[in-house]
Amino acid sequence: MSVTERPAAPAGAPSDGDASGRGAAFSSAVGGEELRVVQPLIFASSRPGRRDVRFPKPSDAAQAAAASQLELPAEALRTAAARLPEVSELDLLRHFNRLSHLNHAIDLGFYPLGSCTMKYNPKVNEWAARLPGLSESHPLDPPELSQGSLEIQWLLAELLREISGMAAVSLQPAAGAQGELTGLLMARAYHRSRGEGEQRTTVLVPDSSHGTNPATATMVGYRTITIPSNERGGIDLAALREALGSDTAALMITNPSTLGMFEDQIDQVVAAVHEVGAIAYMDGANLNAILGRFRAGDAGFDVMHFNLHKTFSTPHGGGGPGAGPVGVSERLAPFLPEPVPVLVEGSPDEVKRNAWAGRTTPGARFALEAEGTREQSIGKVRAFAGNFGMHLRAYTYIRSNGDAGLREVSDDAVLAANYLRVRLTDAYDLPYDRICKHEVVFSGRRQKREHGVTTLDIAKAILDYQIHPPTIYFPLIVEEALMIEPTETESLETLDRFVAVMHEIAERAARDPAALRAAPTTTPVGRLDEASAARRPDLRHDFGTA
Amino acid sequence: MAYAPHTLDDRDAMLAAIGVGSVDELFADIPDSVRARAFDIPPPLTEQEVRRELTRLAGRNRIPEVSFLGAGAYRHLVPAAVMEVIGRSEFATAYTPYQPEVSQGTLQSIYEFQTLVCELTGMEVASASHYDGATATAEAALMACRLTRRDTVAISSAVNPQVRRVLDTYCSGPGIRVIEVEADIAEGGSGLTPIDAAESSLDEHVACLVVQHPNFFGGIEPMAELAATAHRHGAQFVAVVEPTSLAILEAPGAYGADIVAAEGQPLGIPLSFGGPYVGLMAARMDSVRQMPGRLVGATRDAAGRRGYVLTLQAREQHIRREKAASNICTNQALCALAATAYLSAVGPEGLREVAELSMVQTRHAISTLEAAGVGERRFSASYFAEAAVRIPDAKRRHAALAEQGVLAGFPLEDAYPALRDCLLVAATELTTDDDVARLVEALEATP
């Protein structure tokens, strides 16, 4: 690609034929076919010999000493250099800054993406993550040098234990889906330890569950059985009891559910699962709704995972990194993945009391549990001790909020979701019309039936208001689903503007459906042809023969 | 809540709109029997208080003044420009690009990342990234099982023990058997994976041979021969590589790798006590439909504008549920962005300088240790930027040096009982001549 010049003004963009304001488009002829490019690839500004970061030359002494050592065998050497970009630092910054301008983000606007808890990510967390004492800590530093990192992990595990009511916590899983894998591997190890490994072959999930639940069950060699929801949006207890048996390994249930409903028969659900000797797994994706109100451990769950990037405000990063710690009941604790951060010297209560007061406990010593201590451990699910950078952000967040603050997080998250529920019911169908928790699921079926405007069209129309659309077409059991999670950090003005936007879109759907089907019109690109992307995969830049 | 936007009036207005008298009524659906019985969390802290607390904890870590510790995570320069890029909240506070029209920044950066991983590895297709190098390796092995419809994985014992343990866990899920190919670590050995041992581990059940290169001991493995050995038995060859080494060492695609996995931490990602890091995975295009994880592809909109989307999603959990290639949900987008910005900042010359300096300073350290009679290289094979060094009474002296702020390396004894008294010594471009002198002096002063 040979684009080097940016058009002087949007209106002057030579081939940007519409008046959308997407004027940053570039124009270039590739293979004789005209293609408009919003921001060229980094490779376009590469010139042989251009440099940014340089490194020192090794000293003569170092080179002489090195020369006495073995050389690399000739056949091991690279034959064709990697075509990495050669750019100046300024061009690099401009490239990535311009790319950043093409994103919607929490820090730019409302992001009510259901099930993802797109709350504000406090900047003091980022400040903490960049403290050199933490960011330069090597995972294999001896414990004497990493007491700070270990204390953070130990304290965070203690806080998560208290928040969930679970007996023990592992911070190792790198994401919610990995937390699920960890949880099911522990469930299986538990059954095997009781000689029931062969007999228990199925995992039950509600039909409203995240796709990761059944996918995880498969990774652990389990067959998934789907349990229908009842007319209130809860799990169908009769169907659950029907499916439970001596072959059940576990039930995985998201609570509150992906419909945003608290499972109000949860006590009976857990009891039924335990009655057949199976493991009760709570997917904690929606923990943001119930902090201080409900603890999985109190309700008898054997395992749950946390999503630090949801409930505990660590940045989503455009799709990771996250962190998915798991909490377990006493009977699953022997199977936790290694290593577990432990307090090897000192009283836990004293260490916590001091830490809550900002003090170090003299003589307290932390370590990672030595390999092999936990004889029944499922092993390691990730190298080292997990996404520490996320752990320290979550710790910062929990300490900033404290007890009262965390309760208020859930109160306000639920308040906001219910506010949107009542404000939008006139314009959109509400399949489950009852008090919701942190999110509310509407259906666009009326707009589809009456005006031929799909939920996808509605989502794309929302983009033109600089708002990220809700999660759409999920959960699968709601036709034309619009899953809205406002979170607790959005002001009433923001919520009201969203309500106004959604009303306007409903009204436009009736008046001018064609315009909605053509949305979005103000984004850097319009609707993209996903079918041809999958048919003719173009997954990397083609450098051509040049 | 520290970040609550609502005034008392706002809350009242919202409650009134909902038609309830208090927030408690919104939680009436939680049965009494399971309401939280405790919530013993310390009180809120102001920003200055929480900063004091985190400063206290950071101060409890002691960052060694001199460190030759690597063993899977490496101290490299993180250019300021890279930190600037990943600190931008337009990247950091976005989520997975479900709405491509407003996610072109993230999507294009991933497309660039995939291109760079393909360039480094010499492979045809790269994923949008994985949790870390260990999980990427484990997923690569499972992918090989799907591709070959076989149920056994052969892995060299010279693969990083952390990676092997994660692979064991992942393989235990679907019941994949893992067999180890013993590296030649006997006295006077090469420290490499013997071809004949690889050969004898392979049969019609083995889906892949997994070899790390440079291996855990820094050793230069005979990759082309190992790949050919795997292929003779219809097995895939999985190469686990270190990305900076690829500036100098042959691209895996050129020696016959079918799947490549790597820990991307050396590419501009802080050590941060083990994470977040980023796993790289690359493969041949004919295997793409069995590849786990996100993929970004280029396409266009109705007006002919080029744009990027998540593609080939029919492999993924949110579409396929129990039939998905993996349960992996997202990637490590921000860490992949760091790697993309890093590779752009250093360019081909810079990456070569990093690799060469790391090699030179590792050799400098080892040859100085040998010259001083303090230690000797344990294996005969050539190495990249890390090597096993025998130092009498290594474990005790390693601990004593750590007290002085000098980390002499990684003690190998726990993971490899045969390597008693051996330290794995790594240097990078950040290692100075003074560091080498301090290491040797400290060891001499601590007999």
Interface residues (C-beta under 8 A of the other chain):
Chain A: G17 D18 R22 A25 E34 L35 R36 V37 V38 Q39 L41 I42 F43 R50 R51 D52 V53 R54 F55 P56 P58 S59 A61 A62 Q63 A65 A66 A67 S68 Q69 L70 E71 L72 P73 E75 A76 L77 R78 T79 A80 A81 A82 R83 L84 P85 E86 V87 E89 L92 L93 H95 F96 N97 L99 S100 H101 L102 N103 H104 A105 I106 D107 L108 Y111 L113 C116 M118 K119 Y120 N121 P122 V124 E126 W127 A128 A129 R130 L131 P132 G133 L134 S135 E136 S137 H138 P139 L140 D141 P142 E144 L145 S146 Q147 G148 S149 E151 I152 L159 E162 I163 G165 A174 A175 G176 A177 Q178 E180 L181 L185 H210 G211 T212 P214 A215 T216 A217 T218 M219 V220 G221 R223 T224 M261 F262 D264 Q265 I266 D267 I290 L291 G292 R293 F294 R295 D298 A299 P315 H316 G317 G318 G319 G320 P321 G322 A323 P337 A355 W356 G358 R359 T360 E371 I378 G379 K380 V381 R382 A383 F384 A385 G386 N387 F388 G389 M390 L392 T396 I398 R399 S400 N401 G402 D403 A404 G405 L406 R407 E408 V409 D411 D412 V414 L415 A416 N418 Y419 R421 V422 R423 R434 I435 A459 K460 L463 H468 P469 T471 F474 E488 T489 E490 S491 L492 P520 T523 P524 V525 G526 R527 L528 D529 E530 S532 A533 A534 P537 D538 L539 R540 H541
Chain B: M1 A2 Y3 A4 P5 H6 D10 R11 A13 M14 L15 A17 I18 G19 V20 V23 E25 L26 F27 A28 D29 I30 P31 S33 V34 R35 A36 R37 A38 F39 D40 I41 P42 P43 P44 L45 E47 E49 V50 R51 R52 E53 L54 T55 R56 L57 A58 G59 R60 N61 R62 I63 P64 S67 L69 A71 G72 A73 R75 L77 P79 A81 M83 E84 V85 G87 R88 S89 E90 F91 A92 T93 A94 Y95 T96 P97 Y98 Q99 P100 E101 V102 S103 Q104 G105 T106 Q108 S109 Y111 E112 Q114 T115 L116 C118 E119 L120 G122 E124 V125 A126 A128 S129 Y131 D132 G133 A134 T135 N160 Q162 V163 R165 V166 D168 T169 Y170 S172 G173 P174 G175 I220 M223 A224 L246 A247 I248 L249 E250 A251 A254 E263 P270 L271 S272 F273 G274 G275 P276 Y277 V278 M285 V288 R294 L295 V296 G297 A298 T299 R300 D301 A302 A303 G304 R305 R306 G307 Y308 V309 T311 L312 Q313 A314 E316 Q317 H318 I319 R320 R321 E322 K323 A324 S326 N327 I328 C329 T330 N331 Q332 A333 L334 C335 L337 T340 A341 L343 S344 A345 V346 G347 P348 E349 G350 L351 E353 V354 E356 L357 M359 V360 Q361 R363 H364 I366 S367 T368 A371 A381 S382 Y383 F384 A399 A402 E403 L407 F410 D414 E429 D433 V436
